[in-house]
Amino acid sequence: MSAGEGLGWPAGSATGVGSMPGTDPDETARLVLGELTGLPFLPELPARGAPSDLAGRTSALLVDLSVDLQPSGWRLVDRPSRDSSRARDALARDLDALEQAAEGAAPALLKVQAAGPWTLAATLELTRGEKALSDSGAVRELAASLGEGLRLHLADLRRRLPGTGLLLQLDEPALPAVLSARVPTSSGYATLRAPQPQTVVDVLREVLEAGEDPLVHCCAPHPPVRLLRKAGARSLSLDATLLTDADDDALGEAVEAGAGLLLGCVAATDAPLPAVDAVLTPVRRLWQRLGFPAQDLPRAVVLTPTCGLAGASPAYAKQALQLCVRAGQALLDEPL
């Protein structure tokens, strides 16, 4: 199989990681659909407050589990709370805005994001105040609830956007800390034990199975590529500026097996915008190290900012997405 074959996105595509600045879902949906014609995404707007942050937004998808916002963060509770209702309302507003912006011109493919089960378990608290990660049964229950919620979420999007393919992205920024036992206990004086790698794979696989062509975003240095692929990730969203030759073997195996790469190459917070060739430098160097044919690069890779754009100004966020689009087109003309 050639690198990038059968991934579904157009060659030379660009997209965003998920979060955007501002609080207006209508304006943001129009911006994303207008700028990213190859692979737009459902925007997240955490500036609206905790119900729209990664944990709050994903908690709105849970089935038969509710959360409440405590001074220490989001906590699982026995019955629906006002905070969980606000999170569901905010998500519904985003879906309405996307549906309206796409009216008459629905995208061929749309990326949808949610926190992965291990990041959610490392973030949400149990009723006694400890992280859900501390209880293996709670982790399993959380994964089952999230998987079912994502199936319902994707079904809702298919009704709203008939004919649009959906690409499910699970965000796992906390996964490296989970694997290396660096998630602190509630007291802060110790860390929670790392789960067995096979347990990590099994739990992640259960949630990834909610999507047909799922991907995992992990923008940490030395991402656990083999583990993510073993769990069923069809593609990987990574920060290209952090990848080194120590990651090459695992990445090469993934690409050779047909995996796609979403590579962050534009700064996610306000900074002077570089030239297109500078943006492409880490991407081209990685591809040269991996040794795959140059003509496969535009099909196998989607270009993104290095992380979500929530911390950027609205003007910069728009320019960053536009730069990713121009860089993707440049790959079509001159891959290496």
CORSUL-V74734 format. One record per helix or strand of 2 or more residues. SS is the DSSP state (H for helix, E for strand). FROM is the first residue (numbers start at 1). LEN is the number of residues. If there is no record, write none. Layout:
<<SS:FROM:LEN> <SS:FROM:LEN>>
//
This chain:
<<H:25:11> <E:40:2> <H:46:3> <H:50:3> <H:54:6> <E:66:5> <E:73:5> <H:82:20> <E:109:7> <H:117:5> <H:132:3> <H:136:25> <E:165:7> <H:175:5> <H:197:12> <E:215:3> <H:225:6> <E:235:5> <H:240:3> <H:245:12> <E:260:7> <H:276:15> <H:294:7> <E:301:5> <H:314:20>>
//
